[in-house]
Amino acid sequence: MGQRSLSHYMEPAAKILFILSASAAIIAVGLICVFLFMQGLPAIWNIGVFNFLLGTDWRPTWNPPLFGILPMIVGSLYVTAGAILFGVPIGIFAAAFMAKFCPAPLYKILKPAINLLAGIPSVVYGYFGMTVLVPFVREIFGGTGNSILTASLLLGMMILPTIITISESAIRAIPSEIYEGAIALGASHENATFRVVLPAAKSGVMASIILGIGRAVGETMAVRMVAGNQAVLRMPHEFLSGTRTLTANIVLELGYAYGDHRASLIATGVVLFVFVMLINTLFSLLKKKDGV
Amino acid sequence: MFKKAIKFALGLSVAAVGMLMVGCGGDVDASDSSAGTTGAITVFTREEGSGTRGAFVEIVDITVGGNDNITMEAVVTPGTSVMMTNVAGNPLGIGYASTGVALNDDRVRVLSVDGVMPTVENMLNGTYAIQRPFIIGYNTAEGLNPLAQDFVDFIFSAQGQEVVADRGYVPFVPTGAPLYSASGLTGTIVVNGSSSVDSLMQHLAAAYRAINSNVTIDIHGAGTGHGISAVREGLADIAMSSRDLRESELEILTPLTIAIDGIAVIVHPSNSVEGLTLEQVRDIFLGDVMRWDSVH
């Protein structure tokens, strides 16, 4: 009887414990939201929505100061687009190779290597970028080396593990009947993989790309070490010039900033937050559509 | 088919590694000093709000209408160490850093300004133009606790000022500093602030701990502004600043000058330029002079 009553209490207690644990994440997100918007929105209001979002001059220590973050918004878009350009094709081909072509002995090396790539801290990527990629880009393409191109290459490298791992499991999740059916109809192994299995795994592959984009937009440490960080509005053909991303803008100056300058950096965080929310919404819409 | 794919992948990686090696090897070619350094100058600067940048802009007068006007095309390097690594890796780069750091790092070369090198001697007699105080500050209202006071006493002792001179800075109390003896205190001192002062503070702390092994000193080189806020909010005992304190800061903090530091103008070791005038330094950082050919 005693034991029974104990389990009688254990059950709801465990339930509450689990609910609390689950809500910890929600509470954290809620607190961050409240903090960001409470501190950031008044700043955006004071500066003026258009002056802030579409202003091309970032001179926070000037008198009077100028707080235009358009160069940073555009900078974030460039390096993210660049990362997709380099990371996505390589990532998808690597995933197809690992799922459908890779001999077992090579797989044993490749898989841990990719997991290792995912575990390297971003500051190490940054140091690698600064000492290897920057001189490389400067010698081959010219310019200062601290450029949109360099940051894109580095970010492309950093999103590879995300894209490869998720795409590979998406490809593996496709029922073998689909592949075998294609073979039975006379398709070669390559044809079956790239024209039948890969399209069937589309939603998983898209998910991997969106998560990769999320990583690229949010990456800070490595990017600020190689991108040059000039708060100058760049045109797409100026990919050998430096740029400053939203994340770099916050972390570069937050240590020193006070007053309006500090508020405008938190407002930069609001813009970044909205960016990431859009990406996540896109991700869940995609999941819903495909019923994954 | 497997073999073909593997061969292709291997071929790709060999090509990539080869290109990387060519890329790195190219560094040496660009540093042909006999021909003289030519080409576009890559300007490296510290971030807005950095104490080093503030002092550099003020002394060299890189301003327009009283506002910091370092060229927007300058590459912004977060922190002294990133500045050093960037200039060390770019044959056409120019940057600036604390002399104590720059003179002790042979990956870069220090330029003379108006024909004067930033040596301790030249800073003492005032001929080297770009110099500034290194300051520590504590909360005026709360004062220093006995342990932090003991560390400050050490900094101003003969031993402490010897560390200052050894690191290439100018001691603020050149002669007649009292001799320090161990206090036997225990505990933790938290120091936060300028990444330029950080390097000197690390050496001071090491020398202090050699005498007082039961004391822990936590040093964070998070930036001048950061250190001042930390002391204001009670998160640190001592703030480090690489510029004079502003009026609003003096209301809260009591400043003590621990050393004089020069700001060195630094270039890649292969650069053929030996020195610049203060005027040329100003023009380069304003973005008015953009090629090395123009400053020979």
Interface residues (C-beta under 8 A of the other chain):
Chain A: R59 P60 T61 W62 N63 F97 F101 C102 P103 L106 M130 T131 V132 V134 P135 F136 V137 R138 E139 I140 T144 G145 N146 H189 E190 R224 M225 G228 N229 Q230 A231 V232 S241 G242 R244 V251 L252 E253 G255 Y256 A257 Y258 H261
Chain B: M1 F2 A5 I6 A9 M19 L20 V22 G23 C24 G26 D27 A30 T42 E47 E48 G49 S50 G66 N67 D68 M72 E73 A74 V75 V76 T77 P78 V82 T85 N86 G89 N90 L92 G93 A222 G223 T224 G225 H226 S229
